[in-house]
């Protein structure tokens, strides 16, 4: 990956994906004049002496309390320290870096009133590999992600801790070792750092990016399962899907057709097959996975917009020297996007689990019971299917929409909140469950195809089987199953499955799906 240059307000989704995957980044220097104008505007507002929320007043329910000029720096430091009240495990470093990059791009739009030194500090922390230790619980997704962003900001002023490599280092010590001085906060800067949706948005984007890979892998294993069950590719005929008109459905069907082109297994039962129709888990893949794709594209569009927005409060308008208080910190768009990603993950896994269940059932698949040559003596894939069912049910429970919940905070000043942090934070674990389910399907579908030897599947699907068999041999008799499942899950989660197909096809797995940078 090349270095990502953040042009505030114009960062494409693909760039955020690269940042999440570890790309270096820098800020487009053309943003700095707007930052300087915004800083001067705050100074002018302070000089006028009139009360302006967040600059020379208290916060939230205490907004009516006027703060004297001599205490403005203390006011900003206090808000950071008092709001750093999160609990729970630390954010993963990749997600925390993405949060910092989102905050950098937001502040650099010149509507937040921060100094250039604050912008530079964020940029240097990212460049030097200093990632604040941020507890992941404590945000309700309105008035911004206050507690998590306060922990990020506290590290910047020398309080708290940083991840430096795989070590947790006290903030002041880590800054000194990196040649950085703790940030001195000016008027409004503490509030500008704390306010905003960057925590929720970072988690939602991370969930989206992991789900893109899961989605593509599930299309591959779905095609492989279709061959293993000697299913028909007729339901993927483009004429069917053009009549319904849903773009995702059309594209999913196209991908499934391309994945199966050239399969000798499919060719072997084109004539004389007494079965009339396949189960829905095979036949309705375009309809289900296409609907999933449409949801992911919708969520991607929302999150790309959010990532390029300014979401703190109040906002500084330099042309009129005004500070306007509004509610851009309310993360309802992020909550909705995260909720539909959760539903998408749930359905990817649910459909894959049904295909696994179909493959282990000889009445449905025509294959040996539980995909073992000697059922009874061997249990074969009996319990991996149970594990897939357990993970599917767990994801169903987690997929309940978070955005329909709200609870008042700050003495009822903040009386409706989005719960975007809850909605977004669950996505990575849900995607991990999905990868495990699809990994089990990969094992089961490859095992099913083994029973059709010497007939081979299509070139891309054979590339997948070759990749798997490099690490996991055919299951002849029962053995310790967990290592096989771990290896298959890794092939899904790390993108190896998709890369093997892309390499074989030459022109990409899903060229028609690359809209809004998705998949």
Secondary structure as GFF3:
##gff-version 3
##sequence-region A 1 519
A	DSSP	beta_strand	4	6	.	.	.	ID=ss1
A	DSSP	alpha_helix	13	20	.	.	.	ID=ss2
A	DSSP	beta_strand	25	27	.	.	.	ID=ss3
A	DSSP	three_ten_helix	29	31	.	.	.	ID=ss4
A	DSSP	alpha_helix	32	48	.	.	.	ID=ss5
A	DSSP	three_ten_helix	60	62	.	.	.	ID=ss6
A	DSSP	three_ten_helix	69	71	.	.	.	ID=ss7
A	DSSP	alpha_helix	72	83	.	.	.	ID=ss8
A	DSSP	beta_strand	87	90	.	.	.	ID=ss9
A	DSSP	alpha_helix	93	107	.	.	.	ID=ss10
A	DSSP	alpha_helix	116	128	.	.	.	ID=ss11
A	DSSP	beta_strand	130	132	.	.	.	ID=ss12
A	DSSP	beta_strand	135	137	.	.	.	ID=ss13
A	DSSP	alpha_helix	146	156	.	.	.	ID=ss14
A	DSSP	beta_strand	161	164	.	.	.	ID=ss15
A	DSSP	beta_strand	167	170	.	.	.	ID=ss16
A	DSSP	alpha_helix	171	177	.	.	.	ID=ss17
A	DSSP	alpha_helix	189	194	.	.	.	ID=ss18
A	DSSP	alpha_helix	198	228	.	.	.	ID=ss19
A	DSSP	three_ten_helix	234	236	.	.	.	ID=ss20
A	DSSP	alpha_helix	238	244	.	.	.	ID=ss21
A	DSSP	alpha_helix	247	260	.	.	.	ID=ss22
A	DSSP	alpha_helix	264	268	.	.	.	ID=ss23
A	DSSP	alpha_helix	280	283	.	.	.	ID=ss24
A	DSSP	alpha_helix	285	307	.	.	.	ID=ss25
A	DSSP	beta_strand	315	317	.	.	.	ID=ss26
A	DSSP	beta_strand	322	324	.	.	.	ID=ss27
A	DSSP	alpha_helix	332	360	.	.	.	ID=ss28
A	DSSP	alpha_helix	362	365	.	.	.	ID=ss29
A	DSSP	three_ten_helix	369	371	.	.	.	ID=ss30
A	DSSP	alpha_helix	382	398	.	.	.	ID=ss31
A	DSSP	alpha_helix	420	425	.	.	.	ID=ss32
A	DSSP	alpha_helix	427	450	.	.	.	ID=ss33
A	DSSP	alpha_helix	459	471	.	.	.	ID=ss34
A	DSSP	alpha_helix	481	493	.	.	.	ID=ss35
A	DSSP	alpha_helix	496	505	.	.	.	ID=ss36
A	DSSP	three_ten_helix	511	513	.	.	.	ID=ss37
###
